Amino acid sequence: MNFQSISMDTTRKELQTNSCKFWELERRLGIPLWKNSLSLPETDRPHTLSEIKLEQDLEFTFTEELVDQSSKTNIFVSEQTNFLGLCQYLPFLSEKYQLYICSHRLIRERVSSLDHNESFIGDNKATRQLNFILQQASSVNASDIHIESMPGKKTIRLRIDGELQPLMLEDDIEDYLFSKIKLISEMDIAQKRSPQDGHFPYTCERGKRYDMRTSTVPGVHGEKIVIRLLPAASVRFSMDELGFLTSHIPIIQDNIHKKTGMILFTGPTGSGKTTSLYAILNELNSKKLNILTIEDPVEYRMENITQVEVNELSNVSFSSALRSFLRQDPDVILVGEIRDQETAQIAARAAQTGHLVLSTLHSNNVFEAIHRLKTLGVEGDDLASSLSMIVSQRLVSHLCACGNNASCKNCSGRGVYGRIPVMEVLDVTSQIRRLLSYGNPISDIEKQAYNDGFISLKSVGEKLVDKGSISLSELETICHE
């Protein structure tokens, strides 16, 4: 490989927008990725002061191992490595070497430990514990990991199918684990009194890649860390696989294949709104369409789609990105969430001018969503000419067919396995458009919707209870929100 032919300045700029930069580097340069995203291998010999200085200057590190009675050098690089300087040094480092791409934080951690002639205190135990926690979480398809400081101890819980389940470790959890997580998440390990956010890549034993989103908050008994597991691979969601009702799919299909209009998914946090939108994007995804998304964060990666992440430090917000998108000749625009008046108004205008706009909104039902848009400054005429469909949904635990069998491999005796959406779908008909344009009260719109065949969330849930898909207690929970 001729490193001198690569413009690293250009490469770095291009990779700045990617939350997992070195995965992109792997693809572009053909250098294999180091699979252990938590630590690097130990070296068989100490590094000299001149070697440590060079590693610091060029932003790389290396280890040596014996292979067939000969020495092999493993060289670890990242998107911040000075490749031009490194390629000049390689012939003097080793005759036999292998390059690997890894996170820069691992290089920084290793070089720092070499410089101080000591390893990261508690790193071995902390790394083992974190490896175990992440493997357990990925193996049971947990969505979140909660590591909490309680009086006299620290506990771990995994969110599985919407419920928190305890995870037991053989050894007590110490502050070193918190420091390890904060270090690989590029947080300030000395800051314990202010909330912090970070992220790090992770590949489980099965080879599935994740972008782990890390958040800390200071509690009265110590810090709490929550790690969200977001799949980093491209997704292939479908409406059938996610459990959309067969009666809803034709309505959704009809609206998403229109050239213009705004489609909203509403519901509380964790109700599956974003996942449902990705199922729709997957349905629309085509090389013939220009599809742009602005998200906070980008939860799933999709091919043939330009995905942008909110970055307030760089003045990239939902509204600013949406304005820029309109100059990019888009066919379909996904806005992760409508939070403010400016975003709502731009989205409504975009839906009236030849674009299909998909977004989410926080509201309890489809009719409250209309009221919410009005309070955000979207006028009746704009609502009438932009809205195509509103979906309100909840995620509920799916009853396992085993009947609480303790030996069941799917539910382990919990009686539930996975979650399915319960949703109500409002198709904005011509009659509803007329009411919106005239500014009629929400009660009139609701009456007209039922005349058009609208089925409420509760009624849909009752049908699922009758089929044995969900429990009555689960339905009562979402109906009393």
Summary of the structure (lengths in Angstrom):
residues: 481
radius of gyration: 25.8
end to end distance: 59.6
largest distance: 84.6
contacts: 1480
relative contact order: 0.07
helix: 38%
strand: 26%
